[in-house]
Amino acid sequence: MKYLEESNKNLISLRTSLIAVVTLLSGGLVGLSLADNFSLAKLLWIILGAYFDFLFIYNIIKINEIIDNNIGVIKNEYK
């Protein structure tokens, strides 16, 4: 039981950090896309940034599912 509570604390901390990274990365992608000049290097950075943005968003969703499962297990043990 104590393990699940500590695991949830760590997962919540990780989720908070990932949300900050996604916010920063998305802002950078918007800034790159609004720049006037076009180059292949810029296009590469946009594609790479979008990939990592979606990867981090996917990880946030998975972390939410794990936290929900842990909370369900904790609730069932208290009944």
Secondary structure as GFF3:
##gff-version 3
##sequence-region A 1 79
A	DSSP	alpha_helix	2	34	.	.	.	ID=ss1
A	DSSP	alpha_helix	40	78	.	.	.	ID=ss2
###
